[in-house]
Amino acid sequence: MKQKRYLYLVLLIALIARLAFSLIIHPIQNYLFSDMQSYLNIAQRIISGSQQLDNIFYPPGYSLFLSTIIQANSESFFLITAVLQSLIGVISIWLLYQISTLVLKPKLSTLFLLILALYYPFIDTTGYLLSENLAIFFLALTLWLSLKFNQTKSNPWLFLAGISVGIGSLVRANLLIVGLAILIWITITLKSKLRSVAVFTAATLASLLLVSGIYFKLGGQHRTSSLNGGFVFMAGQCLVGHSYDSTGAAFGPPVYMQRDIHKTVQFTQPFTNSHYFYQQGLECLKQRPLRLLEKVSENYYLFFDNISWPSSNQTPFNLAMEFSHTAFNIVVLPGLLLAALLFSHQTKSNRTILVFLWCVLFSVFLTSTVYHADIRYRLPFDAIFILISLSGYQLIAKLRNYIQPGIKR
């Protein structure tokens, strides 16, 4: 009972912190520019019924979320958005806490809960019209459903996880890679796996049929990923910092500015021509094959030498974000190393879950290597990094107690 009271208290603190940030400290309506304005513009076009390629340049899931709020109450749009994003953030924390209880002892699970409640990057995401907050929710939901399957061996949980993977990819395309992580995990951990693989695959494919229909309705193309993938792929292979397309539109990934990459190119096609930009990226790789090795090393930028945009451009929020990232690197990265080195000392049940979580983190590094290393790819997965890190510190404490003289074995 005491543990439940503490859980509810921390979740209340988390909610108050997010509401205060997104309504008072960092009101959403004061930060409408660049990607944030684009998401809102797409939402408004969705409401008007305008079918055009610009609607699916970004994954449209977040704009669909915004369009629903506008249609429900346009006059209180920003207030409702702030409240809903705060609630979504708290639900995500609860789901992630439930996952932590499967790996961590109660005291460390409670610490994990408190960390997530006050973790600045997660609070920061509630103060923008950006997809990270919703992406964290779908990631947490997918992992929770998958681990409920692991506990019960009941395939309906896995079916729901497959649906969550597909729908979540409408918000962040790389959440679809988490589906690959789930398939790998099922294959290497289950003895009777064929039915489970079939159930999960069928659910994911069914949800992707729905996703394809949504892309067609909004942009006139049957597809399962957004059009910006081509441009981002090109920029990652060709190291283009500033781009102009055939319509005169301009694009410059903020992470490239932070890395002092300012190469400028004028393209003869619109940014929505994803196929064209994938071809341009492949041409750059043909000319510089060693770029593939460079890209692996650039996973470094997931953790160091850049601050997540757009807070990186705003004082004092850039200071809070920089402090948070520094603390993450100092505390979490050593814990990850411990968790990897001491993995064999985990209990069998913990190993099963941690293998799954490590597979999920693989999707972050794969995304970063294929496209370009942007800390915003990492942020939705930060809770998983922290959880695995705490499992490493937990092992150190366990082993120290085991070898300490006088401790009963």
N, C-alpha and C positions, 0 to 999 in steps of 0.2 A: 504493500500500500504506500509506504514512504517513497519507494522508487517511482511509482506512478505519479505521485504528487510532484516529485522533482521533475519528471518528464514533462508534465503539463506546465510547470512553472517556466522551464527553459524554453519550451515552444512558445509560450506567451511572450517571453522576453524577445525571442527571435521575431515574432510578429510585430511587436511594438517597434523594434529597431528598424525593420523594413518599412513600416508605415511612416515612421518619422523621417526616414531618409528620402523616400520617394514622394512624400507630400510636402515636407517642410525644408529639409536640408538640401535636397537635390530634386526639385519638382520636375517631373517628366516633361512637362510642357515647355520648360526653359531650355531643353537640350534637343531641339528638333533641327538636325542638319545631317547631311551625308546619308549614311545607311538608315538612320532613324527616320528621316523624312521620306526616304524611299519606301520603307515598310508601310508608312502611313499612306503614301500616295497609292501604293498597290492596293491597300485595303479599301480606299475610296473608289478605285477603279473596279474592284470586285463588286462593290455594292451597286455601281452604275451599270454593271453587266458588260463592261467593255472587255472584249477578248483580244489580247495582244501579247506579243512575245515578252514585252517588258514585265508583264505580270509574273512570269516564271523565270526571270533572270536570277532572282534569289529563290531559295526554297519557299514556297508560298504558305506553309503552315502557320507561321507567326502572323502574317498579314490576314489570313482567314480568321485567326483568333481576334485580331483587332477589329476586323469588319463586323464580327458578331457583336462586339461591345458597342460599336458605333450605331448599329441598327437597333440595339436594345435601348440605348439612351445616349444620343450624341451630345447633349448638353453637358452631361457629367462624365464624358468619355475619359478624361485624364484621371479623375478621381476613382472611377470604377477600375480602370486599368491598374492604377497603383495598388488598390485594395486586392484585386485578383492576383496580381503578380506577387504580392506579399504573401497571400494565402498559398499560392502555388509553391513558393519558396519554402514555407513551413511544412507543407505536405511532403515535399522532397526530403527535407531534413528528417521527418519521421520515418520515411521509407528507408533512408540510408542508415538511420539509427537501428532499425529493426534488423538490417543486414549485419551491422556491426556486432549485434548480440550473438550471432552465430560463430564469431571468430574471437572476440575479445571478452575478457572477464568483465563483470559488472562495472567496476570502477573505471576501467579504461573505456568502456562503452559510454559511460556517463561523461567522461572527458571528451570523447569524440562528439557527442551530442552538443556539448557546450562550445567546442571549437567551431562546429558548423553554424551554430546559432549566431556567433559573433564574427565569423570569417568575412573579412571586408569584401573580397571580390564577389562573394555570393550576395551580400547586401547591395553592392554597387550595381549588380545586374537588374535590380528592381527599379532603378532610377532612370532607365533608358527604354526607348522603344526598340529593343534588340532581342534576338531570339535565344540568348544564352539561358535565361531563367526558365523558359519553357523546355529547352533542350535538357537541362539538368533534371527536370521532372520526368521526362520520358526515359532518360537513361536510368534514373533511380527506379522507376516503375518496372522497366524491363528486367533489371537485375533482381528486384524483389520477387517478381513473378517467376523468374527462372530458378531462384533459390527456394521458393515455395515448392516448386516441382521437385527439387533435390531432396527436400524434407519429406514429401509425401509420396513421391514417385507417381503422382497423378497427372496424366497427360493434359487434362484441361488447363492446368496452370501454364504448361509449355505452349499450348495453343494461344492463350492470352498473351504470352510473351512474344510470340511471333506477330500477332496483331499490333502490339506495342512497337515492335521494331519497325514495321512498315509505316505506321502512322507517324512515328517519331522521325522517320527520314524526311517527312514533309517539313519538319522544323529545322533539322540539321542533317544534311545528306550523309555525313560520315557515321551517323547512328546506325545506318544500315550495315556497316562493317561489324557492329556489335553482334549482329545476327550470325556472321561468320565465326565470331568468337564462341558463341553459344553452340554452334554445330561442332566446332573442334572440341569443346569441353564435353559435350555429350558423347562424342566418339571415343575419347580417351578415358572417360571415367565410368561409363556404364557398361555392364555386361550384356544386358538385353537392350540394344540401342536402336535397332532398325525401326520399330514402331515410333519411338520418340523422335527420331530424325524425320520420319515421314510426317508426323503431326506438326512439328515445328516448321518444316519446309512448306507444308500445305497452307498453314496459317499465314506465313510470311508472304507467300505468293498471292494468296487471296487478298491480303491487305495492299499488296503492290498493284493489283488490278484496280483497286479503288483509287490508289494514288495516281495511277496512269490516267484514269478517268478525270480526276481533278485537274491534272496538268492540261489535259485536252480542253476541258471546259474553260479554264482560265487563259490558256495560251495557244490553243489550237494544235498542240502536239501531244501524241501519246508517248510519255517518257516516265522514268522513275527518278530522275535527278534534275536539278536546276541547270539553267544555261550558263551560269557564272563559272561552272567547273572548267570550261574550256579556257576562259580568260585567266583564271587563277593558275591553271596548269602551265599556260604559256609564260606567265610572269615568273613562275618558279623555275622554269628551265632556261629562259632567256634573260633573267635578271633585269626585267624592265620595270623601272620605278614609276614612270609617267606614261600614260597612253592616251591617244586620241583616236576615235573611230571615224567611220565614213560619215556619220551624222553630226560630227562635231562634239560628241560627248567626251568627257574627260574622266580618267580613272587613275587612281594612284593608291595602292595598298599602303596603309599607314606603317605597317611593320617594315616596309622597304625604306621608308623615310628614316625610321629609327636605326636602320642598318646602313644608312648613308649610301643607298643605291638610288641614283637619279637618272639613269638612262631613259631617254624619251624616244618614243616611236609613234609615228602616224600610221594607222592601219586603214586598209581599203575596204574593210567590212565592218558592220555594226558589232558591238560587243555581244549581242544576242546570238551571233553565228558561232555557236559553241564548237561545231565540227571544225570550222576554219581555224579557231584558236588552238584546238588540240593538235592540228596539223602543224601550226607554227611552232608549238612547243616541241614536237617530235623532230622538226627540222633543226632546232637549236641543239637537241641531244645528239643528232647525227653529226653535227659540226664539232661538238665538244662532248664526246662520250664520257670523259672523266668527270663531267658534271654529275653523273650518277653517284660517284663516290663522294663528291663534295656535299651532295644533298643528304647523304646519310650522316655526315659530320654536323650538318646544320640543325640536327635535332637539339643541339646545344641551345639554340635560340628559343626552344620551348620553356627554358628555365632562366636563361641569363641574357643580359644585354638588351632587353626590351621590356617595356611596361605595357600592359594591355590597353589598347585604344578602345574608346575615346578618352578615358580618364587620364591617360598619359599626357594629354594636352591641356589639362585644367588643374589649376591650383585652388584649394589644397588637396583635391582628390588624387592627384598624381602622387603626392607624398604618402598618402594612406595606402595607395596601391603598391608603391615601391617598397614601403616597409613590409607589407604583407608578403610580397614576392621574396624579399630577402629572408624573412623569417621562415618561409616555406622551404627555401633552399638550404638554410642552415639546419633546420630541425627535421624536415621530412625526408630529404634525400639520403642522409645517413641511415635513417630508419628503413628506407627501401633497400639499401645495401645490406643491412643486417637481416632483413626478411629474406633476401635472396640467398645469402651465405648460410643461414641457419635453417633453411627451408626443411631439411630432412628431420629436424627436431620437432616439427609441428606434429600435432596429433593427426590421425588419419582423416578425421572429419574436417579439421581445419585445412589440411592439404587439399582436399577436394574443392573447397570453396575458394581457397587462395589461388589454385590453378586457374579457376574460372576468372577471378578478378585480374590476374596477370594477363590472361588472354584478352580481356576487355581493354586493358591499357595498351595492348598491341595495336589496337585500332587508332590510337592517338599517334603513335610513331609511324604507322603506315600512311596515315593521312598527311602527316608532316613531310614524309619523305617523297611521296608522289607529287604533292603540290608545293608548299613552302612552309617553313617552320614559323608559325605564328602562335604566340602564347594563347590566343583566343581559342585555338583548337584544344588546348590543354584544360582550360578553365572548367568546362562542364564536368571533367573527370577528376578534378582536384580532390573531391571527397574520397575517391577510390585510392588515389595516391596516399592520402592521409591515413586511411584505414589500414592499408598494407603496411605503412610505416609503423603505425602503432603496434601491429602484430609483431614486427621485428623487435621493438623495445620490450614488448611483453615477454618475448623469448629470452632476452638478456636477463630480465629479472628472474625468470623461472630457472635458468641455468645457474645464476648466481646463488639462489636459495638452495639449489640441489647440491652444489659443491661446498657450501659453507659448513664448517665443522659444527656438529651439534644439532643439525637439522635432521629431523626424522625423514627417512626415505620411505 
